[in-house]
Amino acid sequence: MDESSTSPETFSARLRNARAARNLSQGDLASRAGLQASAVSHFETGTRKPSFDNLRRLADALRVTTDYLLGRTDLMDSSTATADQLHRHYSGLSTEYQEMADDFIEMLASKAKQRRRGGP
């Protein structure tokens, strides 16, 4: 990866593109992320850089990964963002609850497989 792919200009452009792709105004994004609209404006113009916490908030509000916003990947894939969010929740569970979650996911996957085969 070259240095320009993670430049502040890349972040600003990615933030604008992701916001536009979600049909959000700067105010809408700010509200979803728990930020001031002026902060979003500063991030998009490159006059300020977000903190790690604000970067995470923006990514969650836009349903993209922080890697996308930082230019580390070109995929603006909300399913990846959802997987990241699920992983954060899962990591916070006790071992007992992680095992329950594993069992539940295996049951859902099995049911989905049966339906694809034409089963009940």
N, C-alpha and C positions, 0 to 999 in steps of 0.2 A: 504494500500500500504506500503510495507516495504521500509526502507531507501535506500537499494541498488538499487531499481528500478529507483531512480532519481539521481544516482551517476554520477560524471563526466565521468566514463567509459561507462555508459549507453548512454550518449549523444554522445560520440565519436563513439561507435559502431553503434548507430542508424543513425548518419550522414553518416558513411561509407556505411551502408546497403542501405539507401535511394539513395545515389549517385550511387551505383552499380546497383540498381534496375532500375534506369533511364538511365543506360549506359553512364554516364557522367564521364569525367576525373576530377581531382581536378581543373584544369584550366578552363574546361567548366563550372563547378559549380560556380567557382569564378567569371567568366565573367557574368553569368546569375544573380548572386547575387550582382554584383557591388563591389566585394572584390578582394583582392590580392590572388593569388594561394597559397602563403606562409601562409596566414591566415587560409585557408581551411585546409592545411596540419597541422598546429598547433592545430586546433580544433579537427581534426581526431586523432591526437596522444595524445591529452589531455594535451598538454603543455600550452595551453591557453584556456580560456573560452570566448565565444562570449558575446558581449553586448546584451541587449534586442533588439536593432535595428538590429544587425547582425543576431541574432536568427530568427527574423521575416523575414529578407531577405533570409536566407537560406531556411526556411520553404516555402516561396513563390516560390523560384526558383526550389525547389524539388516537389512542389505541395503536401506537407504534412502539417500536423498541427504542431505547436510548441509543443503541448502535446505529439505527437508521438516522436519528437526528444528528449524531456525531459524524456521519459519513463513513462509518465502518462497514456498512452493508447497504446495498442499493434496494433491498426488499422492504417495502412498506407493508408488512404483512401483519394484520391485526391478529391473526391466529397465533403468531409467535408472541405477540404482546400478551395475549390471553394466557398462553402457556407460561410465560414468565410470571404473570400475576398468580396463576395457580400454583406454581412452584414456590413462590414466596409464602402463600397461605399454607401449603403442605409442610414447608420447612418449619413453620411455627407450631405445628401439631405435636402432641406427645406421641411416643412410639405406638401406644395403643390406638390412638385415633388415626395415625398413618396406616396401620394395618387395616383398620375399618375402611378407610378411604381406598386402599388398594383392592380390598375385596369388592367394594361397591363398583369401582371402575372395571374390574374384571367381569362382574355380572353384567354391567351395561354393554361392554364390548361383546360379550357372548350373545346377548339379546340382539344387538345390531347385526352380528354375523348370521344369526338364525333368520332374521328378517330379510337379509340380502339373499339368502337361500330359499326364501319363500315360506319360511316357517312361521309359527305364531308370534 
